[in-house]
């Protein structure tokens, strides 16, 4: 009986994508619209993602411009950004909001690197969980008599290779993010 690795590969890919989304929310020295992805102001009776309420653009390296599609939501969006506690300043003008990101201090850069490291470690723990789950499936198949010991050992090695490759991708993502934070 051949083991189907597609489930494990999908889980590894999902974990990599999750880490990518999480790291995009960690602030670097540059202002990017993805930093506001986690901000969901209370609009029309529900928490709504910023991208559905306004146009978000980069004005310069440390400033974002948020132009709401409904001008009545200006105060709501401002309140949502303030409540998100991103360490940014918000100014309202006649067109919309101007969000300024202060220069990162050495201490803040260290904190952000630590946060990125913690998120990467969460992803690695998830990968280890997927590995454990796949190995349990193999051992169950062996007990049922569907696989031999040699076959199980070979598949376990293959699973470990997939997990190692996933960990390499996670490590590369962390390294890239740390370089962005250091700039």
C-alpha positions as CSV (number, residue, x, y, z in Angstrom):
1,X,0.0,0.0,0.0
2,X,1.4,3.4,-1.0
3,X,1.2,6.3,1.4
4,X,-0.5,9.5,0.0
5,X,1.7,12.5,0.8
6,X,-0.7,15.0,-0.7
7,X,-2.5,15.7,2.6
8,X,0.8,16.4,4.4
9,X,2.1,18.6,1.5
10,X,-1.1,20.6,1.7
11,X,-0.8,21.0,5.4
12,X,2.8,22.2,5.0
13,X,1.8,24.7,2.3
14,X,-1.0,26.0,4.5
15,X,1.4,26.5,7.4
16,X,3.8,28.4,5.1
17,X,1.0,30.6,3.9
18,X,-0.2,31.2,7.4
19,X,3.3,32.3,8.5
20,X,3.6,34.6,5.4
21,X,0.3,36.3,6.4
22,X,1.4,36.7,10.0
23,X,4.8,38.1,9.1
24,X,3.2,40.6,6.7
25,X,1.4,42.0,9.7
26,X,4.7,42.6,11.6
27,X,5.8,46.2,10.9
28,X,9.1,47.0,9.3
29,X,10.7,50.3,8.7
30,X,8.5,50.8,5.6
31,X,4.8,51.6,5.5
32,X,2.8,48.9,3.7
33,X,-1.0,48.5,3.4
34,X,-0.8,44.9,4.7
35,X,-0.1,46.3,8.1
36,X,-3.7,47.4,8.3
37,X,-5.1,43.9,7.3
38,X,-5.7,43.1,11.0
39,X,-7.6,46.3,11.6
40,X,-11.4,45.7,11.5
41,X,-13.4,48.7,12.5
42,X,-17.0,48.4,13.6
43,X,-19.0,49.4,10.4
44,X,-22.6,48.8,9.5
45,X,-23.1,46.7,12.7
46,X,-20.2,44.3,12.1
47,X,-16.4,44.2,12.2
48,X,-15.3,44.8,8.7
49,X,-11.8,44.5,7.2
50,X,-10.2,47.9,6.2
51,X,-9.8,46.8,2.5
52,X,-13.6,46.6,2.3
53,X,-14.1,50.1,3.7
54,X,-11.5,52.2,2.1
55,X,-8.7,52.6,-0.4
56,X,-5.3,52.2,1.2
57,X,-2.3,53.6,-0.6
58,X,1.4,54.3,0.3
59,X,2.1,58.0,0.3
60,X,5.8,57.8,1.1
61,X,8.1,55.3,3.0
62,X,6.5,56.1,6.4
63,X,3.0,57.3,5.5
64,X,-0.2,55.6,4.4
65,X,-3.2,57.3,3.0
66,X,-6.6,55.8,3.8
67,X,-9.6,57.2,1.8
68,X,-12.9,55.7,2.9
69,X,-15.5,55.0,0.3
70,X,-18.2,56.3,2.7
71,X,-17.1,59.5,4.3
72,X,-19.5,58.9,7.2
73,X,-17.1,56.0,8.3
74,X,-14.1,58.4,8.8
75,X,-14.4,58.5,12.6
76,X,-15.2,54.8,12.8
77,X,-12.1,53.9,10.8
78,X,-10.0,56.3,12.8
79,X,-11.2,54.7,16.0
80,X,-10.6,51.2,14.7
81,X,-7.0,52.0,13.8
82,X,-6.4,53.7,17.2
83,X,-7.9,50.7,19.0
84,X,-5.6,48.3,17.0
85,X,-2.7,49.8,19.0
86,X,-0.1,49.6,16.2
87,X,2.1,52.4,17.5
88,X,1.2,54.7,14.7
89,X,-0.3,58.2,14.6
90,X,-3.5,59.0,12.7
91,X,-4.4,62.4,11.4
92,X,-7.7,63.2,9.7
93,X,-8.1,65.7,6.8
94,X,-10.7,66.6,4.2
95,X,-9.9,63.6,2.0
96,X,-9.4,60.8,4.6
97,X,-6.8,59.6,7.0
98,X,-3.1,60.0,7.0
99,X,-1.3,57.3,9.0
100,X,2.3,58.0,10.0
101,X,4.7,55.4,11.2
102,X,7.4,56.6,13.5
103,X,11.0,55.7,13.0
104,X,11.8,52.3,14.5
105,X,14.1,52.4,17.6
106,X,16.6,49.7,18.2
107,X,14.5,48.4,21.1
108,X,11.4,48.3,18.9
109,X,13.3,46.5,16.1
110,X,14.4,43.9,18.7
111,X,10.8,43.4,19.9
112,X,9.5,43.0,16.3
113,X,12.3,40.5,15.5
114,X,11.2,38.6,18.6
115,X,7.6,38.6,17.6
116,X,8.5,37.3,14.1
117,X,10.6,34.6,15.7
118,X,7.6,33.6,18.0
119,X,5.3,33.4,15.0
120,X,7.8,31.2,13.1
121,X,8.2,28.9,16.1
122,X,4.3,28.6,16.2
123,X,4.5,27.5,12.5
124,X,7.3,25.0,13.3
125,X,5.2,23.5,16.1
126,X,2.3,23.1,13.7
127,X,4.6,21.3,11.2
128,X,5.8,19.0,14.0
129,X,2.1,18.2,14.8
130,X,1.5,17.4,11.1
131,X,4.5,15.1,11.1
132,X,3.3,13.3,14.2
133,X,-0.2,12.9,12.7
134,X,1.3,11.4,9.5
135,X,3.5,9.0,11.4
136,X,0.6,7.8,13.5
137,X,-1.3,7.1,10.2
138,X,1.6,5.1,9.0
139,X,1.9,3.1,12.2
140,X,-1.9,2.4,12.2
141,X,-1.6,1.1,8.6
142,X,1.3,-1.1,9.7
143,X,-0.7,-2.6,12.6
144,X,-3.6,-3.3,10.2
145,X,-1.1,-5.3,8.1
146,X,-1.2,-3.0,5.1
147,X,2.5,-2.1,5.2
148,X,5.7,-3.7,6.1
149,X,8.3,-2.3,8.5
150,X,10.7,-1.4,5.7
151,X,8.0,0.5,3.8
152,X,7.0,2.3,7.0
153,X,10.6,3.3,7.7
154,X,11.0,4.6,4.2
155,X,7.8,6.6,4.4
156,X,8.9,8.1,7.7
157,X,12.1,9.3,6.1
158,X,10.1,10.8,3.3
159,X,7.8,12.6,5.8
160,X,10.9,13.9,7.7
161,X,12.3,15.2,4.4
162,X,9.1,17.1,3.6
163,X,9.0,18.6,7.2
164,X,12.6,19.6,6.9
165,X,12.0,21.3,3.6
166,X,9.0,23.1,5.2
167,X,11.1,24.2,8.1
168,X,13.7,25.6,5.6
169,X,11.0,27.7,4.0
170,X,9.9,29.0,7.4
171,X,13.4,29.8,8.3
172,X,14.0,31.7,5.0
173,X,10.8,33.7,5.6
174,X,12.0,34.6,9.1
175,X,15.4,35.6,7.9
176,X,13.9,37.8,5.2
177,X,11.6,39.5,7.7
178,X,14.4,40.1,10.1
179,X,16.4,41.7,7.3
180,X,13.4,44.0,6.5
181,X,13.1,44.9,10.2
182,X,16.8,45.7,10.5
183,X,16.7,48.2,7.6
